[in-house]
Amino acid sequence: MHLLFDFDGTLVDSYHCVLAKTRLLACEHYFRNLSDDDIEALRDLSSGEIIKFLKIPLYKIPKLIREMRKHLHNEMQHLTPFPTMYSVVERLYNNNCSLGILTSNSVDNVAKWLDINDMSRFFDFIHTESNYFSKKYLLKKTLSSYKIDKSQAYYIGDETRDIEAAKKNKVKSIAVTWGYNSEKALLKSQPSFIAKVPNDLVTLCEN
């Protein structure tokens, strides 16, 4: 079994840190800033709706992702795994699952965080892409590069774009409700499975 994890909002609790950096970037690049009232409402929006809400021109997204990665680099040591995530990943690894990470964050940031949290040994690879909407291509490249059988693969993520990427690659998706998108938003995208706590990942995969 191949378990392909998103990083931010799935393995690492980075939501409030990313929001703080988003506010900083909004000031620097003159897109819509977030009020306190906006923050929870964002969780109900799809990835495309968030971009429209923030009034970010699509051509700016790759640059903003690169700058976000730089801002996050010095924060990785302060970001923690979600509760019980370490033991869940360890158990999946010990059950002979092949684990990988697909992310919009940088390889350096993810590798640094995995080392700090003693989780590097669990994951076979980290793949990244600098385009907010390119997860379907990132997943496609990963499946091809590692010769992964789609019927044995699950893509685990916390955003609607993760579910959409899985569908477009005919891969089963597991949507987690502890990350960036709310359960309400995730269900609209019709994931294969829903995980409400990290241990649900073990239950789903063992069954």
N, C-alpha and C positions, 0 to 999 in steps of 0.2 A: 504493500500500500504506500502511495506517495502523498504526503501532506504538504501542501504549498501554502505557507503563511504570509499574509500581509504583516507589516511590522508595526507602524504607528497606529495605536488604537486597538491592536489585536494582541500583540505580545507586550508592548510597552505602553505605560500610562502617560501619554504625552499631550493629551488634549489641551489642558490649560496652558502648557508651555507653548504649544503651537498657536493658540489664540493670542497669547501675549506677543509673539513674534509677528503674527498677522497684523495686529494693531500697529506695530512698529513699521512694518512694510507699507501699510496703508498711508501712514504719514509721509513716508519717503517717496511713494509712487502715486499718491493722490487718487487712490481708489477709496471706496466707501469704508469708513471705519465702523467698528462694532460697538454698539451700546451694550450695557449689561442686559437689557431686555432682549437683544438680538441673539444672545449666545445660545440659550436653550432652544429657541425657535430654529436655529440653524440645523439642529440634529434631525429635524423632520424633513429637511430638503434633500433632494438628490444632488449628486455632484454638479451636474449642469446648472441646477437651480441656484446653488451656492455661488457659482461664478457670476451668474446674472444678478443675484442679490447684491454682491459686493461691487458690481459694475467694473469688473476686470476685463480689459480687452484680451482676447484669446492670444494675440501675438506676444503678450507680456508674460504669459504663464511659464514658459521654460526659464526665463530669466528670474522670475520670482521663486521658482523651485530651487534654482541654484543658490539664490541668496538665503532662502529659508534653510537650506542645508548648512550653509556657513554659520548662520545664527544658532543653529541647533548643536553644532559641533562641541562647543564648550559646555553644553547643558547635558550631554549624554550621561555623565557621571552622576547627575542628580535625578535622572529619570528611573523609575522602578518598574519591574515587571508587575502585571496585575496579580492580585493575591492568588496564591496556589499555582501560578503559571509555571514556575520552575518545576514543581513536582509533576505537573501534567505533562510538560514537554519531556521530562526524564522518563516518565512511564511510557509515553508513546515511542520514544527512542528504544527503550528496553523491550518493547513489543515488536521490535524489528520494522517499525515504520521508517520510511525514508523521508527526511524532513528538509525542506528548503525555504528560503525567504525571497519574496518578490515585493519590491518596494519603490516608492518615489523618493525615499530618503537615499543618502549616499552609502556606498559600500563601506567607506571609512567610518562613517557614523555608526552604522549597524555593527560592524566588526568590533569597534571600540566598546559599544554597549554590551555585546555578547561576552567579550573578554572580562569586562568589569563584573558581570553577573554570572560568570563561570558557566556559560551556556554554549560556547563556541563548539564544543565537541559534539553537540547534538545535531548540528546542521551541516548538510553536505555542500550547500552553496548559498550565495546571496546574489540575486540579480536585481538590477536597478534600471530605471528609465527616467529621463528628465522632462517628460510630458505628462501633464495631469490626466489626460484622457487616453493614454496609450497602454493601459494595463492589458487590454486584449492582445496587443502585439507582444508585450513582455511575457505574458503567459504562453503565447504561441511559440516564441523563441525558446522558452524554458523547456516546454514539452519536446521540441525538436532537438535541442542541444543535448538533453539528457536521455533522449529516447524513452520518454515516459509513456506508458500505456494509459491513454485517457480513461479507460474503464476502471483503472486502479488509482486514479488521481482525484484529490479533493482540494479545492481552493478555499482557504479559510480567511475571511476578511470582515471588516466592520463597516464597510461603506457600500452604497448601491453600485458604484462602479466596479467593485470586486465581483459582485454577483453577475453584473452584465458581462464582464470579461470572461467569467466561467461559462456562461450560456453561449457566448459567441464561439468558444472553443470546444463546446460540447463536453464540458467537465462539470462534475457535481460541485456545488458550492455549499459551504457551511458559513452562515452569517452569524456573527457574534454580537450580542446586544450591549456589551460593556464599553464600546468604543465611540466613534465619532457620530455615526447615524443611529437614530432611535429605532426601536423594534418596529414601530409603525412604518417608518420609511423603508426599512429592510424588507418587510413583508410585502410591500407594494411591488418590489422587484422579484418576488417569488423565488427565494433561494431553495435549494434542495433540502436543507436542514437549517434549524435555528439552534444556537447554543446560548443559553442564558447565564451560565456560569462556566468557568474554564473546565471544570471536571466533566461537563457535558461532552467535551471533545473526546475524552477517553471512552465514555459510554457509547457514543455514536460509532467510534472506530472499532471498538471491541465487539459491537453487535453486527 
